[in-house]
Amino acid sequence: MIKKVTLAVTGASGMPYAVALLKQLLQAKIAVNFVISKAGIITMHQELDIALALSPNLIRDKMMESLEIADGKLFKVYGIDDWYAPIASGSSVDDVMIICPCSMATLAKIANGIGDDLIARSADVVLKERKNLIIVPRETPFSAIHLENMLKLARLGVSVIPPVPAFYTHPETIDDMVNFVVSRILDQAGITNSLIERW
């Protein structure tokens, strides 16, 4: 049973996926360790008009307000340069790490073992501890470099889930399309959900 998830958010487009995913995790009573890059903070404001400060405590307060989370005891936020965060240590690695959305710069760092911030370092820890790493790469088109980096990680067992909506479910709203992708992410994380109708 999944008890604890690291959710990392980078500066790629796709903040509705990240926010919907966070909400689902907390509603499922799963502890979430949350970290967002500086570019992610900019994109969060651009796409969802959620203005976050650099302070982890202020990020936590704003995210709780935006998601209408009353009880935040399962929700912890760490700064991008917090090397003392437990998610940076193999002795306390979470069950699953999800990077949603995942920028190509973050993808490249992880694929090449460059742990120069908390997101890349935490992903490196997840890989070395052979835990479940899920990335949601958001770019189009992909270059050969992007594809090679994804292939390298896929060969290590990383789940690569580009946020591609499906239309066989007959989505009627943007939320329907977001939920389809979030459902697939949760499936790969081993977290039961009913966001989409199953075959």
MDAnalysis code that builds the backbone (N, CA, C; Angstrom):
import MDAnalysis as mda
import numpy as np

u = mda.Universe.empty(597, n_residues=199, atom_resindex=np.repeat(np.arange(199), 3), trajectory=True)
u.add_TopologyAttr("name", ["N", "CA", "C"] * 199)
u.add_TopologyAttr("resid", np.arange(1, 200))
u.add_TopologyAttr("resname", ["MET", "ILE", "LYS", "LYS", "VAL", "THR", "LEU", "ALA", "VAL", "THR", "GLY", "ALA", "SER", "GLY", "MET", "PRO", "TYR", "ALA", "VAL", "ALA", "LEU", "LEU", "LYS", "GLN", "LEU", "LEU", "GLN", "ALA", "LYS", "ILE", "ALA", "VAL", "ASN", "PHE", "VAL", "ILE", "SER", "LYS", "ALA", "GLY", "ILE", "ILE", "THR", "MET", "HIS", "GLN", "GLU", "LEU", "ASP", "ILE", "ALA", "LEU", "ALA", "LEU", "SER", "PRO", "ASN", "LEU", "ILE", "ARG", "ASP", "LYS", "MET", "MET", "GLU", "SER", "LEU", "GLU", "ILE", "ALA", "ASP", "GLY", "LYS", "LEU", "PHE", "LYS", "VAL", "TYR", "GLY", "ILE", "ASP", "ASP", "TRP", "TYR", "ALA", "PRO", "ILE", "ALA", "SER", "GLY", "SER", "SER", "VAL", "ASP", "ASP", "VAL", "MET", "ILE", "ILE", "CYS", "PRO", "CYS", "SER", "MET", "ALA", "THR", "LEU", "ALA", "LYS", "ILE", "ALA", "ASN", "GLY", "ILE", "GLY", "ASP", "ASP", "LEU", "ILE", "ALA", "ARG", "SER", "ALA", "ASP", "VAL", "VAL", "LEU", "LYS", "GLU", "ARG", "LYS", "ASN", "LEU", "ILE", "ILE", "VAL", "PRO", "ARG", "GLU", "THR", "PRO", "PHE", "SER", "ALA", "ILE", "HIS", "LEU", "GLU", "ASN", "MET", "LEU", "LYS", "LEU", "ALA", "ARG", "LEU", "GLY", "VAL", "SER", "VAL", "ILE", "PRO", "PRO", "VAL", "PRO", "ALA", "PHE", "TYR", "THR", "HIS", "PRO", "GLU", "THR", "ILE", "ASP", "ASP", "MET", "VAL", "ASN", "PHE", "VAL", "VAL", "SER", "ARG", "ILE", "LEU", "ASP", "GLN", "ALA", "GLY", "ILE", "THR", "ASN", "SER", "LEU", "ILE", "GLU", "ARG", "TRP"])
u.atoms.positions = np.array([
    [0.844, -1.197, 0.000],
    [0.000, 0.000, 0.000],
    [0.880, 1.248, 0.000],
    [0.557, 2.182, -0.882],
    [1.322, 3.420, -0.985],
    [0.951, 4.343, 0.166],
    [1.959, 4.769, 0.930],
    [1.707, 5.635, 2.077],
    [2.277, 7.036, 1.904],
    [3.335, 7.150, 1.098],
    [4.004, 8.438, 0.991],
    [4.508, 8.652, -0.433],
    [4.233, 9.836, -0.979],
    [4.605, 10.169, -2.354],
    [5.352, 11.497, -2.367],
    [6.426, 11.535, -3.135],
    [7.077, 12.809, -3.443],
    [6.472, 13.326, -4.738],
    [5.930, 14.529, -4.709],
    [5.404, 15.169, -5.915],
    [6.269, 16.381, -6.225],
    [6.960, 16.321, -7.356],
    [7.824, 17.427, -7.785],
    [7.207, 18.094, -9.004],
    [7.285, 19.410, -9.026],
    [6.698, 20.196, -10.117],
    [7.792, 21.074, -10.705],
    [7.976, 20.991, -12.021],
    [8.987, 21.803, -12.685],
    [8.304, 22.849, -13.564],
    [9.093, 23.584, -14.350],
    [8.571, 24.724, -15.087],
    [7.936, 24.428, -16.425],
    [7.741, 23.161, -16.765],
    [7.062, 22.849, -18.025],
    [5.578, 23.201, -17.919],
    [4.928, 23.356, -19.058],
    [3.492, 23.581, -19.062],
    [2.773, 22.327, -18.557],
    [1.659, 22.533, -17.868],
    [0.894, 21.383, -17.390],
    [0.501, 21.470, -15.928],
    [0.406, 22.684, -15.378],
    [0.079, 22.847, -13.959],
    [-1.286, 22.276, -13.570],
    [-2.292, 22.279, -14.464],
    [-3.560, 21.643, -14.065],
    [-3.382, 20.167, -13.705],
    [-2.458, 19.476, -14.367],
    [-2.191, 18.076, -14.011],
    [-1.610, 17.981, -12.605],
    [-0.653, 18.852, -12.305],
    [0.012, 18.810, -11.002],
    [-0.969, 19.076, -9.872],
    [-1.813, 20.082, -10.039],
    [-2.756, 20.449, -8.989],
    [-3.820, 19.367, -8.803],
    [-4.335, 18.834, -9.902],
    [-5.332, 17.757, -9.803],
    [-4.727, 16.516, -9.155],
    [-3.481, 16.229, -9.479],
    [-2.795, 15.085, -8.902],
    [-2.603, 15.261, -7.398],
    [-2.153, 16.443, -6.996],
    [-1.976, 16.721, -5.578],
    [-3.291, 16.554, -4.820],
    [-4.351, 17.071, -5.391],
    [-5.658, 16.966, -4.742],
    [-6.075, 15.504, -4.585],
    [-5.877, 14.698, -5.608],
    [-6.234, 13.284, -5.540],
    [-5.418, 12.541, -4.486],
    [-4.133, 12.834, -4.419],
    [-3.272, 12.170, -3.444],
    [-3.715, 12.487, -2.021],
    [-3.980, 13.750, -1.756],
    [-4.388, 14.136, -0.404],
    [-5.778, 13.610, -0.059],
    [-6.676, 13.574, -1.026],
    [-8.004, 13.013, -0.781],
    [-7.929, 11.518, -0.482],
    [-6.899, 10.854, -1.022],
    [-6.696, 9.425, -0.769],
    [-5.947, 9.183, 0.541],
    [-5.703, 10.258, 1.300],
    [-5.011, 10.172, 2.594],
    [-3.578, 9.665, 2.452],
    [-2.929, 10.065, 1.367],
    [-1.532, 9.725, 1.131],
    [-0.675, 10.928, 1.492],
    [0.363, 10.702, 2.283],
    [1.270, 11.780, 2.661],
    [2.032, 12.243, 1.432],
    [2.124, 13.557, 1.255],
    [2.783, 14.129, 0.079],
    [3.923, 15.038, 0.515],
    [5.117, 14.745, 0.011],
    [6.257, 15.648, 0.124],
    [6.343, 16.400, -1.197],
    [6.184, 17.712, -1.138],
    [6.006, 18.536, -2.329],
    [7.201, 19.461, -2.520],
    [7.700, 19.532, -3.749],
    [8.762, 20.482, -4.072],
    [8.498, 21.039, -5.467],
    [8.681, 22.349, -5.612],
    [8.440, 23.004, -6.894],
    [9.658, 23.842, -7.248],
    [10.056, 23.795, -8.513],
    [11.211, 24.574, -8.963],
    [10.837, 26.052, -9.090],
    [11.856, 26.889, -9.224],
    [11.598, 28.320, -9.400],
    [10.836, 28.580, -10.704],
    [11.188, 27.847, -11.750],
    [10.449, 27.989, -13.011],
    [9.027, 27.463, -12.861],
    [8.855, 26.445, -12.028],
    [7.520, 25.920, -11.751],
    [6.630, 26.952, -11.083],
    [7.214, 27.745, -10.187],
    [6.465, 28.812, -9.517],
    [5.972, 29.827, -10.547],
    [6.833, 30.160, -11.496],
    [6.459, 31.113, -12.551],
    [5.325, 30.544, -13.405],
    [5.458, 29.277, -13.793],
    [4.451, 28.651, -14.655],
    [3.129, 28.453, -13.927],
    [3.186, 28.148, -12.626],
    [1.966, 27.997, -11.829],
    [1.149, 29.298, -11.861],
    [1.842, 30.426, -11.778],
    [1.154, 31.714, -11.818],
    [0.624, 31.998, -13.226],
    [1.411, 31.667, -14.239],
    [1.025, 31.910, -15.626],
    [-0.209, 31.100, -16.029],
    [-0.235, 29.828, -15.625],
    [-1.297, 28.937, -16.107],
    [-2.533, 28.895, -15.218],
    [-2.341, 29.037, -13.902],
    [-3.474, 28.884, -12.986],
    [-3.718, 30.114, -12.114],
    [-2.900, 31.136, -12.306],
    [-3.029, 32.355, -11.502],
    [-2.875, 32.071, -10.008],
    [-2.054, 31.069, -9.679],
    [-1.716, 30.779, -8.286],
    [-0.329, 31.361, -8.044],
    [-0.281, 32.428, -7.257],
    [0.977, 33.130, -7.003],
    [1.656, 32.542, -5.778],
    [2.806, 31.894, -5.997],
    [3.556, 31.260, -4.914],
    [4.819, 32.054, -4.613],
    [5.150, 32.136, -3.335],
    [6.414, 32.735, -2.920],
    [7.483, 31.650, -2.910],
    [8.727, 32.012, -2.617],
    [9.806, 31.023, -2.570],
    [9.826, 30.261, -1.253],
    [9.220, 30.803, -0.224],
    [9.209, 30.161, 1.086],
    [8.345, 28.905, 1.093],
    [8.886, 27.764, 1.529],
    [8.085, 26.528, 1.595],
    [6.811, 26.682, 2.419],
    [6.887, 27.408, 3.536],
    [5.699, 27.591, 4.369],
    [4.622, 28.386, 3.645],
    [5.037, 29.413, 2.896],
    [4.073, 30.210, 2.145],
    [3.509, 29.423, 0.961],
    [4.350, 28.601, 0.334],
    [3.870, 27.734, -0.748],
    [2.808, 26.785, -0.203],
    [3.102, 26.194, 0.945],
    [2.157, 25.257, 1.570],
    [0.826, 25.942, 1.865],
    [0.883, 27.123, 2.459],
    [-0.344, 27.839, 2.802],
    [-1.165, 28.175, 1.558],
    [-0.486, 28.638, 0.504],
    [-1.189, 29.031, -0.716],
    [-1.795, 27.821, -1.427],
    [-1.057, 26.713, -1.475],
    [-1.584, 25.512, -2.118],
    [-2.777, 24.959, -1.344],
    [-2.698, 24.989, -0.019],
    [-3.827, 24.529, 0.793],
    [-5.056, 25.398, 0.563],
    [-4.827, 26.705, 0.453],
    [-5.937, 27.629, 0.187],
    [-6.530, 27.375, -1.195],
    [-5.675, 27.215, -2.204],
    [-6.143, 27.026, -3.582],
    [-6.899, 25.712, -3.751],
    [-6.453, 24.664, -3.051],
    [-7.091, 23.353, -3.162],
    [-8.175, 23.145, -2.114],
    [-8.373, 24.147, -1.271],
    [-9.359, 24.070, -0.188],
    [-9.101, 22.866, 0.710],
    [-7.841, 22.751, 1.117],
    [-7.429, 21.675, 2.020],
    [-7.510, 22.215, 3.444],
    [-8.367, 21.600, 4.247],
    [-8.531, 22.069, 5.623],
    [-7.463, 21.475, 6.539],
    [-7.182, 20.196, 6.344],
    [-6.231, 19.500, 7.207],
    [-4.964, 19.225, 6.402],
    [-3.882, 19.924, 6.719],
    [-2.651, 19.793, 5.946],
    [-1.591, 18.942, 6.598],
    [-1.969, 18.076, 7.543],
    [-0.954, 17.295, 8.260],
    [-0.235, 16.289, 7.360],
    [-0.836, 15.924, 6.224],
    [-0.196, 14.980, 5.303],
    [0.584, 15.687, 4.199],
    [0.621, 17.005, 4.246],
    [1.198, 17.800, 3.154],
    [2.399, 18.595, 3.657],
    [3.597, 18.239, 3.156],
    [4.817, 18.939, 3.535],
    [5.473, 19.517, 2.283],
    [5.997, 20.715, 2.410],
    [6.629, 21.397, 1.282],
    [8.093, 21.672, 1.609],
    [8.965, 21.397, 0.638],
    [10.398, 21.631, 0.805],
    [10.897, 22.577, -0.278],
    [11.899, 23.368, 0.074],
    [12.494, 24.284, -0.882],
    [13.377, 23.551, -1.881],
    [13.514, 24.109, -3.065],
    [14.272, 23.478, -4.143],
    [15.743, 23.293, -3.788],
    [16.257, 24.086, -2.855],
    [17.667, 23.982, -2.445],
    [17.830, 23.418, -1.036],
    [16.810, 22.751, -0.525],
    [16.852, 22.198, 0.834],
    [17.526, 20.820, 0.827],
    [18.829, 20.821, 1.053],
    [19.583, 19.562, 1.019],
    [19.356, 18.703, 2.259],
    [18.678, 19.251, 3.272],
    [18.370, 18.493, 4.476],
    [16.996, 17.822, 4.410],
    [16.284, 18.031, 3.323],
    [14.967, 17.411, 3.176],
    [15.111, 15.886, 3.174],
    [14.217, 15.176, 3.847],
    [14.330, 13.714, 3.907],
    [14.277, 13.041, 2.539],
    [13.607, 13.654, 1.578],
    [13.496, 13.034, 0.254],
    [14.831, 13.020, -0.491],
    [15.844, 13.705, 0.048],
    [17.173, 13.690, -0.571],
    [18.045, 12.579, -0.010],
    [17.485, 11.768, 0.886],
    [18.272, 10.721, 1.542],
    [17.720, 9.329, 1.244],
    [18.595, 8.407, 0.934],
    [18.178, 7.034, 0.672],
    [17.625, 6.334, 1.894],
    [17.903, 6.862, 3.078],
    [17.422, 6.210, 4.303],
    [15.959, 6.512, 4.594],
    [15.367, 7.461, 3.853],
    [13.954, 7.788, 4.099],
    [13.197, 8.026, 2.798],
    [13.584, 7.307, 1.752],
    [12.978, 7.513, 0.436],
    [11.488, 7.148, 0.460],
    [10.670, 7.947, -0.256],
    [9.232, 7.696, -0.325],
    [8.934, 6.493, -1.211],
    [7.695, 6.022, -1.139],
    [7.289, 4.852, -1.939],
    [7.328, 5.153, -3.431],
    [6.921, 6.362, -3.788],
    [6.820, 6.758, -5.193],
    [7.262, 8.217, -5.324],
    [7.917, 8.531, -6.438],
    [8.177, 9.929, -6.774],
    [7.562, 10.212, -8.138],
    [6.798, 11.300, -8.210],
    [6.165, 11.719, -9.459],
    [6.654, 13.125, -9.797],
    [7.146, 13.303, -11.005],
    [7.543, 14.637, -11.469],
    [6.541, 15.048, -12.537],
    [5.679, 15.999, -12.173],
    [4.554, 16.373, -13.036],
    [4.267, 17.857, -12.916],
    [4.453, 18.592, -14.005],
    [5.074, 18.194, -15.265],
    [6.590, 18.159, -15.125],
    [7.224, 17.437, -16.033],
    [8.685, 17.309, -16.025],
    [9.267, 18.043, -17.231],
    [10.074, 19.061, -16.957],
    [10.716, 19.808, -18.036],
    [11.822, 18.971, -18.674],
    [12.223, 19.346, -19.860],
    [13.298, 18.633, -20.538],
    [14.640, 18.850, -19.842],
    [14.816, 19.997, -19.186],
    [16.053, 20.238, -18.438],
    [16.143, 19.299, -17.241],
    [15.032, 19.140, -16.518],
    [15.017, 18.217, -15.375],
    [15.194, 16.784, -15.853],
    [14.529, 16.431, -16.938],
    [14.681, 15.102, -17.521],
    [16.147, 14.820, -17.841],
    [16.819, 15.781, -18.453],
    [18.216, 15.599, -18.838],
    [19.106, 15.421, -17.608],
    [18.852, 16.212, -16.572],
    [19.656, 16.096, -15.356],
    [19.502, 14.719, -14.731],
    [18.271, 14.235, -14.637],
    [18.032, 12.929, -14.025],
    [18.667, 11.819, -14.856],
    [18.486, 11.898, -16.174],
    [19.013, 10.857, -17.065],
    [20.534, 10.778, -17.024],
    [21.175, 11.885, -16.627],
    [22.636, 11.921, -16.628],
    [23.239, 12.058, -15.232],
    [22.409, 11.813, -14.206],
    [22.905, 11.764, -12.848],
    [23.381, 13.082, -12.271],
    [22.786, 14.186, -12.708],
    [23.181, 15.504, -12.212],
    [22.171, 15.947, -11.155],
    [22.508, 15.753, -9.899],
    [21.597, 16.062, -8.801],
    [21.883, 17.409, -8.191],
    [21.691, 18.486, -8.939],
    [22.091, 19.808, -8.465],
    [20.967, 20.612, -7.820],
    [19.794, 20.016, -7.663],
    [18.732, 20.629, -6.872],
    [17.936, 19.507, -6.219],
    [16.972, 19.857, -5.376],
    [16.272, 18.825, -4.610],
    [15.476, 17.876, -5.495],
    [14.912, 18.373, -6.590],
    [14.141, 17.496, -7.469],
    [15.044, 16.449, -8.115],
    [16.128, 16.894, -8.735],
    [17.037, 15.962, -9.409],
    [17.698, 15.020, -8.412],
    [18.090, 15.531, -7.242],
    [18.711, 14.692, -6.216],
    [17.729, 13.639, -5.705],
    [16.479, 14.029, -5.471],
    [15.479, 13.080, -4.990],
    [15.207, 11.993, -6.022],
    [15.164, 12.377, -7.292],
    [14.968, 11.387, -8.350],
    [16.148, 10.424, -8.403],
    [17.353, 10.943, -8.224],
    [18.544, 10.107, -8.199],
    [18.473, 9.096, -7.052],
    [17.980, 9.548, -5.906],
    [17.823, 8.656, -4.746],
    [16.797, 7.559, -5.051],
    [15.676, 7.946, -5.649],
    [14.641, 6.973, -5.993],
    [15.202, 5.907, -6.939],
    [15.988, 6.337, -7.909],
    [16.581, 5.386, -8.853],
    [17.557, 4.440, -8.161],
    [18.441, 4.982, -7.326],
    [19.445, 4.125, -6.693],
    [18.827, 3.173, -5.677],
    [17.703, 3.578, -5.090],
    [17.013, 2.721, -4.133],
    [15.997, 1.799, -4.814],
    [15.933, 1.894, -6.131],
    [15.048, 1.044, -6.935],
    [13.572, 1.167, -6.531],
    [13.176, 2.417, -6.307],
    [11.776, 2.721, -6.027],
    [11.095, 3.172, -7.320],
    [9.827, 3.520, -7.217],
    [9.016, 3.848, -8.388],
    [9.137, 5.330, -8.731],
    [9.725, 5.621, -9.879],
    [9.828, 6.992, -10.384],
    [8.928, 7.137, -11.602],
    [8.090, 8.169, -11.576],
    [7.169, 8.457, -12.673],
    [7.439, 9.881, -13.152],
    [7.646, 10.032, -14.449],
    [7.830, 11.369, -14.997],
    [6.746, 11.657, -16.031],
    [6.316, 12.912, -16.044],
    [5.289, 13.351, -16.983],
    [5.915, 14.443, -17.849],
    [6.636, 14.043, -18.906],
    [7.369, 15.012, -19.731],
    [6.428, 15.828, -20.608],
    [6.584, 17.155, -20.571],
    [5.691, 18.035, -21.315],
    [6.517, 18.901, -22.256],
    [6.572, 18.470, -23.481],
    [7.230, 19.219, -24.551],
    [6.709, 18.694, -25.867],
    [6.728, 19.523, -26.890],
    [6.354, 19.047, -28.217],
    [6.898, 19.994, -29.278],
    [7.510, 19.486, -30.324],
    [7.858, 18.078, -30.505],
    [9.058, 17.698, -29.640],
    [9.279, 16.397, -29.474],
    [10.458, 15.918, -28.772],
    [11.638, 15.886, -29.733],
    [12.793, 16.340, -29.263],
    [14.007, 16.197, -30.068],
    [14.598, 14.814, -29.828],
    [15.592, 14.451, -30.620],
    [16.263, 13.167, -30.423],
    [16.907, 13.104, -29.039],
    [17.406, 14.234, -28.550],
    [18.000, 14.274, -27.212],
    [16.948, 13.948, -26.158],
    [15.767, 14.553, -26.273],
    [14.684, 14.280, -25.330],
    [14.325, 12.795, -25.343],
    [14.180, 12.254, -26.529],
    [13.782, 10.848, -26.670],
    [14.851, 9.906, -26.121],
    [16.118, 10.231, -26.376],
    [17.201, 9.396, -25.840],
    [17.217, 9.429, -24.315],
    [16.974, 10.598, -23.729],
    [16.932, 10.693, -22.277],
    [15.759, 9.906, -21.694],
    [14.611, 9.963, -22.350],
    [13.457, 9.187, -21.890],
    [13.717, 7.697, -22.021],
    [14.349, 7.288, -23.131],
    [14.667, 5.879, -23.319],
    [15.632, 5.383, -22.244],
    [16.616, 6.208, -21.924],
    [17.579, 5.841, -20.881],
    [16.867, 5.584, -19.553],
    [15.931, 6.460, -19.208],
    [15.206, 6.297, -17.953],
    [14.219, 5.134, -18.022],
    [13.552, 4.968, -19.163],
    [12.614, 3.850, -19.304],
    [13.323, 2.514, -19.127],
    [14.563, 2.425, -19.609],
    [15.331, 1.180, -19.449],
    [15.708, 0.921, -17.993],
    [15.633, 1.962, -17.154],
    [15.883, 1.811, -15.720],
    [14.591, 1.529, -14.946],
    [13.485, 1.424, -15.670],
    [12.215, 1.120, -15.033],
    [11.355, 2.322, -14.710],
    [11.766, 3.495, -15.183],
    [10.980, 4.703, -14.944],
    [9.736, 4.693, -15.833],
    [8.586, 5.053, -15.257],
    [7.360, 5.185, -16.044],
    [7.350, 6.562, -16.696],
    [7.284, 6.591, -18.012],
    [7.274, 7.839, -18.764],
    [5.857, 8.043, -19.300],
    [5.178, 9.062, -18.792],
    [3.771, 9.276, -19.136],
    [3.580, 10.674, -19.714],
    [3.784, 10.848, -21.015],
    [3.469, 12.151, -21.610],
    [1.974, 12.440, -21.404],
    [1.611, 13.662, -21.067],
    [0.204, 13.971, -20.783],
    [-0.636, 14.069, -22.054],
    [-0.875, 12.914, -22.643],
    [-1.621, 12.848, -23.906],
    [-3.071, 12.470, -23.608],
    [-4.026, 13.350, -23.895],
    [-5.433, 13.012, -23.618],
    [-5.951, 11.967, -24.601],
    [-6.962, 11.234, -24.157],
    [-7.628, 10.265, -25.032],
    [-9.033, 10.781, -25.331],
    [-9.539, 10.406, -26.473],
    [-10.856, 10.895, -26.851],
    [-11.898, 9.788, -26.942],
    [-11.468, 8.525, -26.731],
    [-12.440, 7.434, -26.730],
    [-13.328, 7.502, -25.484],
    [-12.935, 8.302, -24.492],
    [-13.757, 8.485, -23.290],
    [-14.792, 9.598, -23.476],
    [-14.763, 10.243, -24.647],
    [-15.682, 11.337, -24.968],
    [-15.636, 12.458, -23.925],
    [-14.461, 13.057, -23.730],
    [-14.359, 14.129, -22.742],
    [-15.220, 15.323, -23.140],
    [-15.854, 15.926, -22.131],
    [-16.708, 17.075, -22.376],
    [-16.097, 18.370, -21.858],
    [-15.124, 18.257, -20.971],
    [-14.508, 19.444, -20.381],
    [-12.986, 19.266, -20.325],
    [-12.295, 20.364, -20.053],
    [-10.846, 20.279, -19.848],
    [-10.554, 19.401, -18.639],
    [-11.379, 19.507, -17.605],
    [-11.183, 18.661, -16.415],
    [-11.238, 17.180, -16.774],
    [-12.116, 16.819, -17.688],
    [-12.194, 15.414, -18.117],
    [-10.868, 14.965, -18.729],
    [-10.261, 15.826, -19.544],
    [-8.994, 15.478, -20.189],
    [-7.854, 15.440, -19.173],
    [-7.876, 16.366, -18.224],
    [-6.870, 16.371, -17.157],
    [-7.003, 15.109, -16.315],
    [-8.228, 14.756, -15.960],
    [-8.453, 13.585, -15.110],
    [-8.016, 12.289, -15.768],
    [-8.137, 12.218, -17.098],
    [-7.670, 11.013, -17.787],
    [-6.178, 10.811, -17.553],
    [-5.403, 11.873, -17.719],
    [-3.956, 11.778, -17.530],
    [-3.618, 11.497, -16.068],
    [-4.271, 12.194, -15.155],
    [-4.015, 11.988, -13.729],
    [-4.341, 10.556, -13.321],
    [-5.415, 10.016, -13.882],
    [-5.777, 8.627, -13.594],
    [-4.681, 7.665, -14.022],
    [-4.103, 7.907, -15.196],
    [-3.024, 7.036, -15.684],
    [-1.779, 7.145, -14.806],
    [-1.508, 8.356, -14.310],
    [-0.371, 8.542, -13.407],
    [-0.607, 7.765, -12.116],
    [-1.800, 7.906, -11.548],
    [-2.129, 7.197, -10.312],
    [-2.071, 5.686, -10.505],
    [-2.519, 5.212, -11.662],
    [-2.434, 3.776, -11.959],
    [-0.988, 3.296, -11.881],
    [-0.076, 4.048, -12.497],
    [1.336, 3.661, -12.490],
    [1.942, 3.749, -11.097],
    [1.365, 4.595, -10.258],
    [1.843, 4.720, -8.882],
    [1.270, 3.640, -7.976],
    [0.317, 2.881, -8.498],
    [-0.311, 1.835, -7.693],
    [-1.364, 2.374, -6.746],
    [-1.997, 3.481, -7.139],
    [-2.992, 4.131, -6.288],
    [-4.368, 3.999, -6.936],
    [-5.279, 3.345, -6.242],
    [-6.619, 3.129, -6.757],
    [-7.336, 4.451, -6.961],
    [-8.010, 4.574, -8.085],
    [-8.768, 5.790, -8.364],
    [-9.941, 5.479, -9.296],
    [-10.906, 6.365, -9.286],
    [-12.088, 6.189, -10.150],
    [-12.328, 7.442, -10.984],
    [-11.240, 8.063, -11.418],
    [-11.356, 9.292, -12.193],
    [-11.905, 9.067, -13.596],
    [-11.695, 7.870, -14.128],
    [-12.198, 7.585, -15.465],
    [-13.003, 6.286, -15.435],
    [-13.888, 6.140, -16.409],
    [-14.660, 4.904, -16.528],
    [-13.760, 3.824, -17.109],
    [-13.731, 2.669, -16.453],
    [-12.890, 1.553, -16.907],
    [-13.626, 0.696, -17.917],
    [-12.864, 0.027, -18.758],
    [-13.456, -0.876, -19.738],
    [-14.064, -2.066, -19.014],
])
